[in-house]
Amino acid sequence: CIAVGSDSETTETRDMVGVYGLYALLRRLLPSNSIPDAKLHRSLSNVFPGKNPVINLIGNIAFSPVEFLTRYAPYEIKGDTGFDIAVFVKNFDESFVTQALALKLKTISWIARIDSVFAPSVQNGTRIHAATAIAQKSSLLVKGIYLAHRISYLARTFLTLHKLLGIPMKFEHLRPLQSMCELLKSIEQTMRVRRRGAVTAVQPAALRMVASTIFCSFESLRIGIDERKSMGTPSTPEISQKLSQLGGCLSALEFILKGSSTFSSIRSFAAEIAAHMSLDTDLLSETVITDCQRAIRQLQRLRLLSEID
């Protein structure tokens, strides 16, 4: 929910549909006399809908978090006034032109930058280290993907809200919508046609660099496990099981990140599961947790680069 609406959002909004499904399943599995978690329910019924009250899935099919909770996981919280979608649409319409213009300026700047960095050039007096150049180019590619997701999210949300609620669009909103469609095609044209050769050339090296960065971020975790095992002090069966789990997660990550030069969606998903399982313990220090969380953020970067086609 934190990444929803941020500059680095990709599929987080759609992924929340699964979160609501799991919450509804949890409510069905709980005993009928148990009291649901009010804080969690308020987050799902007010906080997230306040960022995106309607999720466009495909075509005319949309998902409404508030309606879903009302039907499959109802729960009344004392003093909770609920979410007012009419107020959200009003504020969203007022800021739509400004948001569209800001994305347009960022996209134009990105296209100019990627044309400069990815354009063929001869060697001159200012040489850039190969690793630095690859990191710079991969950052530009990821930024372009982020921009495409943000533009698509803004346009789809605007159209879905107005269609489902039957609210007519204002004339001044048509030009920004047209502009966003043009921006999406420009990003696609730049990455898949005009600079496709340069993009495919830098992609393998960028993937290897990101994979190496992720693996190095887990080095502090590996050292912590080895120190814990070498202490020689007796540990409880629970601690031994957690240490074995951490060791298995690290071995899986090493196999995925170093065992192949390709990263399919299945391999990326398996790496993310292993990385998140590595954090599911109270044996880690704050420094180790910070390193692991940084690596998890890099896994998203790895997935985005591997999906460029």
NORJODA-V715992 format. One line per field, one symbol per residue. phi: phi as a letter, one per 30 degrees, with the letter a starting at -180 (. if undefined). psi: psi as a letter, one per 30 degrees, with the letter a starting at -180 (. if undefined). burial: # if it has 24 or more other C-alpha atoms within 12 Angstrom, else .. A space follows every 50 residues. Layout:
phi = ???
psi = ???
burial = ???
This chain:
phi = .dddiddcdbcddddddddddddddeddddddcdcdddddddddcbdded cadbcddahcdbcceddddddcbdaccdiddiccddddddddddcddddd dddddddddddddddddcddbcdbdccceedddddddddddddddedddd ddddddddddedddcicddddddddddddddddddddddddcbdcddddd ddeddddddddddddddcdddddddddddddiddbdeddddddddddddd dddddddcdaccbdddddddddddddddcdacccdddddddddddddddd ddddddddb
psi = fefkflfgkdgeeeffeeeeeeeeeeeefllfgkkljeeeeeeffeeeff ejfkjkekbgklkjeeeeeeefikkkkkfjflkjfeeeeeeeeefeeeee eeeeeeeeeeeeeeeeefkkllkafjkkkeeeeeeeeeeeeeeeeeeeee eeeeeeeeeeeeeefgkkkleffeeeeeeeeeeeeeeeeeffdegeeeef efeeeeeeeeeeeeeffgeeeeeeeeeeffffkklleeeeeeeeeeeeee eeeeeeffflfljleeeeeeeeeeeefffilgfkleeeeeeeeeeeefee eeeeeffk.
burial = #..##.########.##..#..##..#.............######.### ######.....#####.##...#.#......##.#..##..##..##.## ..##.###.##..##.##...............################# ############..........#..##.###.##.###.##...#..### .#####################..#................##.###.## ####.###...##...##.###.######...##...##.########## ######.#.
